[in-house]
Amino acid sequence: MFLPRVKRFAALAFCLALAACGAPPPRETPAPGPAREPSLYRSLSRGGAEVDAEAARDMISQYRRNHGLGELALDARLQEVASERARAMARRGAVDSRSAGGLAARLRAAGVDGAAIENLSAGYDTLAEAFSGWRQSPAHNARMLDARARRMGLAAVYAPDSKFKVFWALVLTD
C-alpha cells in the first residue's frame, strides 16, 4: 500500500518528533582555552626554559618500540649527569665529546654502574629538532637504538651568548 506523499512526510515528521522527545538536551560546547604548544615543539632558546624529560623518554621509547626494542626509564642520577654535561658544554660554548675523566668517570661519581653511551649536540631549539637530528645521524641513531639501553637522562641548557644557544646531552645506560 502506498501512502500519498503528504501522509508519508507527516508520518516521518511525527516519528522524528517522537524520537526527539527522548533525546537528551544538546550540550553546550565549552569555549576553547588557550592553545597549548606540545612540549616537543617548545623552544628552549630562552631563559628558564626546561626540556620535558618525560616527553623525551616517551618519544625515544616509542621510536625504540618501532624498532623492536624495549622502553627506557628516566633515571634521576642520569638526569644529573646529562645536566652537568650540557652545562659544561654551554659554559665552553662548544660540543666536546671528550672531557676530563670521560663518561665512565662521571657515571661512577654519580653512583651509576654499567656501560653507558651519550648523544651530545647543540643548536637545536626544540626537543623534536634534537631528536630528529639524532635520528638522521648514523652514530647518534645507533646509540638511541642500542638494545642494551634501559635507562636514560636528558638535559638541555640555554646559553644566550653562545653560537649554538641550546646544548643537549642524552645519556643512556643498561
C-alpha positions as CSV (number, residue, x, y, z in Angstrom):
1,M,0.0,0.0,0.0
2,F,1.3,3.4,-0.9
3,L,0.5,6.4,1.2
4,P,0.2,9.7,-0.6
5,R,3.3,11.8,-0.4
6,V,1.9,14.3,2.2
7,K,0.9,11.5,4.5
8,R,4.4,9.9,4.3
9,F,6.0,13.2,5.2
10,A,3.6,13.7,8.0
11,A,4.3,10.2,9.4
12,L,8.1,10.8,9.1
13,A,7.8,14.2,10.9
14,F,5.8,12.6,13.6
15,C,8.4,9.8,14.1
16,L,11.2,12.3,14.2
17,A,9.4,14.5,16.7
18,L,8.6,11.4,18.9
19,A,12.3,10.3,18.8
20,A,13.4,13.8,19.8
21,C,11.3,13.7,22.9
22,G,13.6,11.0,24.5
23,A,16.8,12.6,23.3
24,P,19.0,14.3,25.9
25,P,19.2,18.1,25.6
26,P,22.0,19.3,23.5
27,R,25.2,20.1,25.4
28,E,26.9,23.4,25.1
29,T,30.4,23.2,23.7
30,P,32.9,24.7,26.1
31,A,34.8,27.7,24.7
32,P,38.3,26.6,23.7
33,G,41.0,27.6,26.1
34,P,44.4,29.0,25.1
35,A,46.2,26.6,22.7
36,R,48.9,24.7,24.5
37,E,52.0,24.0,22.5
38,P,53.2,20.4,22.8
39,S,56.4,20.3,24.8
40,L,58.2,18.6,21.9
41,Y,57.9,21.8,19.9
42,R,58.5,24.3,22.7
43,S,61.6,26.5,22.0
44,L,64.3,26.2,24.7
45,S,66.1,29.3,23.3
46,R,65.1,31.4,26.2
47,G,66.0,31.8,29.9
48,G,64.2,29.5,32.3
49,A,63.1,27.0,29.6
50,E,63.3,23.4,30.5
51,V,63.2,20.2,28.4
52,D,60.3,17.9,29.1
53,A,62.3,14.7,30.0
54,E,59.2,12.6,30.3
55,A,58.1,13.6,26.8
56,A,61.6,12.8,25.5
57,R,61.5,9.4,27.2
58,D,58.1,8.6,25.7
59,M,59.2,9.7,22.2
60,I,62.5,7.8,22.3
61,S,60.8,4.8,23.8
62,Q,58.2,4.8,21.0
63,Y,61.0,5.1,18.5
64,R,62.7,2.1,20.1
65,R,59.5,0.1,20.2
66,N,59.0,0.8,16.4
67,H,62.4,-1.0,16.0
68,G,61.6,-3.9,18.2
69,L,63.4,-2.6,21.3
70,G,62.4,-2.0,24.9
71,E,61.3,1.2,26.5
72,L,63.5,3.5,28.5
73,A,63.0,4.6,32.1
74,L,64.1,8.0,33.4
75,D,66.9,7.8,35.9
76,A,67.4,10.8,38.3
77,R,71.2,10.1,38.5
78,L,71.5,10.0,34.7
79,Q,69.4,13.2,34.5
80,E,72.0,14.9,36.7
81,V,74.9,13.5,34.7
82,A,73.2,14.8,31.5
83,S,72.5,18.1,33.1
84,E,76.1,18.6,34.2
85,R,77.3,17.6,30.7
86,A,75.0,20.1,29.0
87,R,76.0,22.9,31.4
88,A,79.7,22.2,30.8
89,M,79.3,22.4,27.0
90,A,77.2,25.6,27.4
91,R,80.0,27.2,29.5
92,R,82.5,26.3,26.8
93,G,80.2,27.2,24.0
94,A,81.1,24.1,22.2
95,V,80.1,20.4,21.8
96,D,83.0,18.3,23.1
97,S,82.7,14.6,23.4
98,R,86.0,14.4,25.2
99,S,86.0,15.8,28.6
100,A,88.1,15.4,31.7
101,G,87.5,11.9,33.1
102,G,85.1,10.9,30.4
103,L,81.6,9.5,30.7
104,A,82.6,6.4,32.7
105,A,84.2,8.6,35.4
106,R,81.2,11.0,35.5
107,L,78.9,8.0,35.9
108,R,81.0,6.5,38.7
109,A,81.0,9.8,40.5
110,A,77.2,9.9,40.3
111,G,76.9,6.3,41.6
112,V,75.9,4.8,38.3
113,D,77.2,1.3,37.4
114,G,77.2,-0.2,34.0
115,A,78.2,0.7,30.5
116,A,76.8,4.0,29.1
117,I,76.7,6.0,25.9
118,E,75.8,9.6,25.2
119,N,74.4,11.7,22.4
120,L,75.7,15.3,22.5
121,S,74.5,18.1,20.3
122,A,73.9,21.8,20.1
123,G,71.9,24.3,18.0
124,Y,68.6,22.6,18.1
125,D,65.9,24.8,19.7
126,T,63.3,22.1,20.4
127,L,63.2,18.5,21.6
128,A,61.7,17.5,18.3
129,E,64.6,19.0,16.4
130,A,67.2,17.4,18.6
131,F,65.5,14.0,18.3
132,S,65.3,14.4,14.5
133,G,69.0,15.4,14.3
134,W,70.0,12.3,16.3
135,R,67.8,10.0,14.1
136,Q,69.5,11.4,11.0
137,S,73.0,10.9,12.3
138,P,74.0,7.2,12.0
139,A,76.2,7.3,15.1
140,H,73.6,9.1,17.3
141,N,70.8,6.9,15.9
142,A,72.7,3.7,16.7
143,R,73.1,4.9,20.3
144,M,69.4,5.6,20.7
145,L,68.7,2.1,19.3
146,D,71.3,0.3,21.4
147,A,69.5,-2.9,22.6
148,R,71.3,-2.7,25.9
149,A,69.9,0.7,26.9
150,R,67.3,0.5,29.7
151,R,67.6,3.9,31.4
152,M,68.2,7.5,30.3
153,G,68.8,11.0,31.4
154,L,68.4,14.1,29.2
155,A,69.2,17.7,29.6
156,A,69.2,20.9,27.5
157,V,70.9,24.1,28.6
158,Y,70.4,27.5,27.1
159,A,73.5,29.6,26.6
160,P,72.4,33.0,25.2
161,D,75.9,34.3,24.4
162,S,77.0,31.2,22.5
163,K,76.8,30.5,18.8
164,F,74.6,27.4,19.3
165,K,72.2,28.8,22.1
166,V,71.0,25.3,23.3
167,F,73.2,22.4,24.3
168,W,71.8,18.8,24.6
169,A,73.0,15.8,26.4
170,L,71.3,12.4,26.3
171,V,72.9,9.6,28.5
172,L,71.8,6.0,28.0
173,T,72.8,3.0,30.1
174,D,71.8,-0.5,30.9
